[in-house]
Amino acid sequence: MNDDVPYLLVPDCGYAILFDEDASRDFEDALAEADAEAIKRVFVVTDSDEAYAEMRSRLPTNVQATMLYRDVLRHFRRRTSS
């Protein structure tokens, strides 16, 4: 994962990931422009339950959202880069 990428949309695989909370509005716009039926699952990377709840409330209702903690991703990155 590149730390410079604020979000990733992969319509062919049916998911999207928001890496940077500060880019949530741009992410929402990109989701709105994407094929509405293509993205079924969204992963939101944040350590804040409140931020996740707020972002989740603004996502389309047809999307299943999951919160991913930053620490989990850091741990995974360390383990896969060795």
Secondary structure, 3 states (H helix, E strand, C coil): CCCCCCEEEECCCCEEEECCHHHHHHHHHHHHHCCCCCCCEEEEECCCHHHHHHHHHCCCCCCEEEEECHHHHHHHHHHHHC
